[in-house]
């Protein structure tokens, strides 16, 4: 697969991540976080069922069962904390706070995956960080319980990104996704069983769409991890603010201020720099290979 496909894959991933958070917030107007988490993965499993049937469950063949369990142990509290926090924090602010993930994940990737972090990637991350600071303006954000939950959730998600990248070397994106959904379905069912709150029909519709959005989000994200380094993918995650701001405006009437657009512009500059530079490097690699063959 063409490595440059990671760009549309990660953009799709980020969009559906933002869409899922909006849908979960809407659903939780009529049900609690445990029920919402369970139904989100229940519907996700339904979306994946055609793949299970078509492959005759061969997607579950793995030599890394313990690692899949480890991912879920980290994934469940990360998801639960974020879902609960968006009841108290706006969609725009919640997604802004998750911007700590690229920095944690990039650092962990260098330490544990021995990835090289080139100068232009560092520059893109710095631009993204500056854009984030302009958007959230530290010191003006109320450090509420919800903010702390999102920060803890973000740290756990960054750890899961590293585990996922390591898994992606041997496992397909579909296998990683299948184990995640099966195990998350089971664990979320147990917690929902003791905390059940029957959702309205409207909430069920939102959770079905959340399950669909979440499935696309994870599948595209994991495929991007198979193609390129974690440190290359992370700057694109800043795009979530653009999508969150747009969706927040149309769904909740949240109007982003001028600082959001200035910060977003700086983030886009970082993404353009990293995209152009990666394409130049890939072209140079192709030319060198052609010269060797000639």
Wavefront OBJ file of the C-alpha trace (Angstrom):
o trace
v 0.000 0.000 0.000
v 1.197 3.523 -0.855
v 2.631 5.112 2.289
v 1.153 8.496 1.370
v -2.293 6.998 1.979
v -1.667 7.562 5.681
v -2.683 11.215 5.130
v -6.332 10.615 4.080
v -6.509 7.705 6.545
v -5.501 9.799 9.546
v -7.745 12.711 8.472
v -10.712 10.319 8.254
v -9.727 8.894 11.619
v -9.637 12.316 13.266
v -12.990 13.358 11.777
v -14.802 10.244 12.990
v -13.140 10.585 16.396
v -14.667 14.060 16.750
v -18.027 12.817 15.426
v -18.048 9.968 17.948
v -17.451 12.321 20.879
v -20.372 14.527 19.770
v -22.685 11.520 19.392
v -21.680 10.108 22.791
v -22.328 13.467 24.451
v -25.783 13.605 22.856
v -26.564 10.036 23.929
v -25.556 10.703 27.534
v -28.341 13.238 27.844
v -30.617 10.171 28.222
v -28.362 7.462 29.673
v -25.257 6.990 31.818
v -21.641 6.486 30.742
v -21.562 2.725 31.436
v -24.620 2.034 29.294
v -23.340 4.351 26.548
v -19.927 2.652 26.506
v -21.485 -0.815 26.249
v -23.931 0.085 23.465
v -21.202 1.927 21.560
v -19.241 -1.345 21.337
v -22.363 -3.488 20.934
v -23.220 -1.586 17.757
v -19.550 -1.586 16.766
v -19.586 -5.389 16.930
v -22.665 -5.434 14.688
v -20.810 -3.267 12.152
v -17.884 -5.711 12.222
v -20.026 -8.870 11.983
v -19.884 -9.045 8.143
v -16.065 -9.108 8.407
v -16.203 -11.895 11.009
v -18.530 -13.938 8.783
v -16.614 -13.289 5.553
v -13.272 -14.275 7.095
v -14.786 -17.213 9.046
v -13.308 -15.711 12.236
v -9.766 -15.981 10.838
v -9.251 -12.344 11.904
v -8.892 -13.651 15.455
v -5.762 -15.651 14.666
v -2.999 -14.096 16.736
v 0.242 -14.790 18.561
v -0.153 -11.699 20.765
v -3.218 -12.505 22.853
v -1.721 -11.082 26.066
v -0.932 -7.808 24.308
v -4.522 -7.530 23.077
v -5.724 -7.986 26.664
v -3.266 -5.343 27.858
v -4.611 -2.858 25.302
v -8.164 -3.348 26.548
v -7.163 -2.990 30.205
v -5.757 0.429 29.271
v -8.406 1.305 26.679
v -11.505 0.839 28.853
v -10.657 3.347 31.618
v -9.300 5.767 29.012
v -12.583 5.643 27.092
v -14.752 5.780 30.210
v -12.942 8.828 31.603
v -13.277 10.731 28.317
v -16.945 9.825 27.821
v -17.788 10.908 31.374
v -15.738 14.114 31.139
v -17.553 15.436 28.046
v -20.665 15.773 30.213
v -18.894 18.633 32.002
v -16.521 20.015 29.352
v -17.423 21.424 25.926
v -16.581 19.309 22.878
v -14.103 21.923 21.671
v -12.304 22.150 25.020
v -12.350 18.359 25.525
v -10.690 17.736 22.170
v -8.205 20.557 22.773
v -7.068 18.890 25.980
v -6.408 15.624 24.141
v -3.660 17.446 22.249
v -1.245 16.287 24.940
v -1.497 12.832 23.297
v 0.816 13.570 20.311
v 3.580 14.804 22.580
v 3.347 11.874 24.996
v 3.039 9.353 22.153
v 5.952 10.807 20.198
v 8.212 10.760 23.256
v 7.171 7.199 24.130
v 7.718 6.125 20.503
v 11.291 7.413 20.591
v 11.969 5.704 23.941
v 10.223 2.356 23.456
v 9.961 1.906 19.673
v 13.345 3.484 18.887
v 11.745 5.648 16.206
v 13.792 8.454 14.707
v 12.282 11.884 15.222
v 13.479 14.170 12.466
v 13.813 17.926 12.792
v 10.809 18.752 10.615
v 8.610 16.410 12.662
v 9.709 18.145 15.858
v 9.005 21.502 14.205
v 5.509 20.351 13.181
v 4.795 19.196 16.731
v 6.036 22.506 18.140
v 3.778 24.423 15.748
v 0.880 22.208 16.777
v 1.648 22.849 20.434
v 1.827 26.629 19.861
v -1.481 26.481 18.003
v -2.994 24.543 20.889
v -1.738 27.107 23.443
v -3.303 29.939 21.437
v -6.597 28.060 21.305
v -6.905 27.058 24.961
v -4.922 29.988 26.474
v -3.476 28.391 29.646
v -4.543 30.145 32.798
v -7.970 30.900 31.374
v -9.174 27.291 31.457
v -10.970 26.262 34.628
v -9.161 23.215 35.969
v -12.265 21.205 36.754
v -12.726 17.533 37.569
v -13.596 16.943 33.912
v -10.303 18.469 32.769
v -8.319 16.144 35.021
v -10.242 13.137 33.704
v -9.469 14.070 30.093
v -5.761 14.505 30.855
v -5.578 11.069 32.512
v -7.557 9.593 29.619
v -5.127 11.190 27.151
v -2.098 9.705 28.895
v -3.654 6.217 28.813
v -4.548 6.675 25.129
v -0.951 7.648 24.308
v 0.282 4.444 25.985
v -2.253 2.461 23.957
v -0.998 4.095 20.746
v 2.492 2.739 21.427
v 1.155 -0.758 22.129
v -0.938 -0.573 18.948
v 2.051 0.472 16.850
v 4.044 -2.452 18.204
v 1.178 -4.840 17.455
v 0.742 -3.452 13.938
v 4.116 -4.865 12.899
v 2.719 -8.411 13.125
v -1.056 -7.990 13.173
v -3.427 -6.566 10.586
v -5.496 -3.501 11.408
v -8.644 -5.658 11.236
v -7.270 -8.193 13.737
v -6.291 -5.459 16.181
v -9.716 -3.872 15.800
v -11.557 -7.194 16.140
v -9.869 -8.101 19.414
v -10.355 -4.607 20.771
v -14.078 -4.628 20.027
v -14.678 -8.174 21.262
v -12.854 -7.644 24.558
v -14.231 -4.118 25.061
v -17.727 -5.469 24.374
v -17.272 -8.087 27.114
v -15.786 -5.798 29.769
v -18.225 -2.959 29.070
v -21.135 -5.445 29.317
v -20.033 -6.462 32.820
v -19.930 -2.857 34.034
v -23.173 -1.927 32.252
v -24.932 -4.901 33.846
v -24.481 -3.364 37.303
v -25.089 0.231 36.189
v -27.784 -0.125 33.534
v -29.925 2.865 32.577
v -32.350 2.233 29.729
v -31.670 4.788 26.966
v -34.315 6.545 24.898
v -34.846 5.628 21.235
v -33.041 8.815 20.250
v -30.054 7.909 22.435
v -29.939 4.430 20.876
v -29.747 6.014 17.413
v -26.893 8.273 18.561
v -25.055 5.279 20.033
v -25.477 3.276 16.834
v -23.935 6.147 14.868
v -21.233 6.441 17.554
v -20.470 2.735 17.131
v -20.198 3.185 13.371
v -18.042 6.322 13.711
v -15.820 4.689 16.315
v -15.258 1.647 14.120
v -14.189 3.782 11.151
v -12.026 5.881 13.496
v -10.112 2.897 14.854
v -9.802 1.039 11.547
v -8.347 4.014 9.666
v -6.077 4.925 12.588
v -4.591 1.433 12.892
v -4.047 1.207 9.142
v -2.162 4.531 9.269
v 0.068 3.114 12.037
v 0.982 0.208 9.758
v 2.164 2.584 7.052
v 4.270 5.161 8.919
v 5.928 6.014 12.257
v 3.830 7.147 15.213
v 5.726 10.445 15.386
v 4.707 11.208 11.787
v 1.015 10.504 12.358
v 0.636 12.488 15.580
v 0.732 16.092 14.188
v -2.391 15.323 12.155
v -4.317 14.632 15.348
v -4.455 18.408 15.899
v -7.050 18.508 13.112
v -9.558 17.113 15.592
v -10.042 20.650 16.897
v -11.182 21.852 13.469
v -13.768 19.096 13.189
v -14.795 19.401 16.860
v -15.309 23.158 16.473
v -17.456 22.715 13.355
v -19.551 19.922 14.873
v -19.789 21.732 18.209
v -21.137 24.808 16.437
v -23.819 22.995 14.422
v -24.885 20.534 17.140
v -24.470 22.452 20.412
v -24.277 26.042 19.195
v -20.726 26.413 20.539
v -19.065 29.284 18.672
v -15.244 29.101 18.428
v -13.550 32.446 19.037
v -10.847 34.155 16.949
v -8.106 32.438 18.958
v -9.402 29.063 17.779
v -9.027 30.052 14.141
v -5.576 31.603 14.639
v -4.389 28.478 16.444
v -5.932 26.246 13.800
v -4.105 28.191 11.074
v -0.767 27.581 12.790
v -1.615 23.882 13.154
v -2.360 23.676 9.423
v 1.024 25.227 8.614
v 2.703 22.465 10.632
v 0.721 19.787 8.812
v 1.557 21.253 5.385
v 5.272 21.348 6.257
v 5.348 17.755 7.423
v 3.300 16.518 4.421
v 5.459 18.242 1.808
v 8.692 17.102 3.455
v 7.542 13.466 3.714
v 6.560 13.409 0.036
v 9.967 14.826 -0.906
v 11.727 12.142 1.146
v 9.627 9.382 -0.432
v 10.423 10.674 -3.927
v 14.147 10.711 -3.106
v 13.961 7.122 -1.843
v 12.262 6.038 -5.077
v 14.904 7.813 -7.187
v 17.727 6.139 -5.253
v 16.131 2.722 -5.696
v 15.732 3.325 -9.429
v 19.381 4.371 -9.714
v 20.477 1.213 -7.897
v 18.378 -0.966 -10.199
v 19.722 0.812 -13.279
l 1 2 3 4 5 6 7 8 9 10 11 12 13 14 15 16 17 18 19 20 21 22 23 24 25 26 27 28 29 30 31 32 33 34 35 36 37 38 39 40 41 42 43 44 45 46 47 48 49 50 51 52 53 54 55 56 57 58 59 60 61 62 63 64 65 66 67 68 69 70 71 72 73 74 75 76 77 78 79 80 81 82 83 84 85 86 87 88 89 90 91 92 93 94 95 96 97 98 99 100 101 102 103 104 105 106 107 108 109 110 111 112 113 114 115 116 117 118 119 120 121 122 123 124 125 126 127 128 129 130 131 132 133 134 135 136 137 138 139 140 141 142 143 144 145 146 147 148 149 150 151 152 153 154 155 156 157 158 159 160 161 162 163 164 165 166 167 168 169 170 171 172 173 174 175 176 177 178 179 180 181 182 183 184 185 186 187 188 189 190 191 192 193 194 195 196 197 198 199 200 201 202 203 204 205 206 207 208 209 210 211 212 213 214 215 216 217 218 219 220 221 222 223 224 225 226 227 228 229 230 231 232 233 234 235 236 237 238 239 240 241 242 243 244 245 246 247 248 249 250 251 252 253 254 255 256 257 258 259 260 261 262 263 264 265 266 267 268 269 270 271 272 273 274 275 276 277 278 279 280 281 282 283 284 285 286 287 288 289 290 291 292 293 294
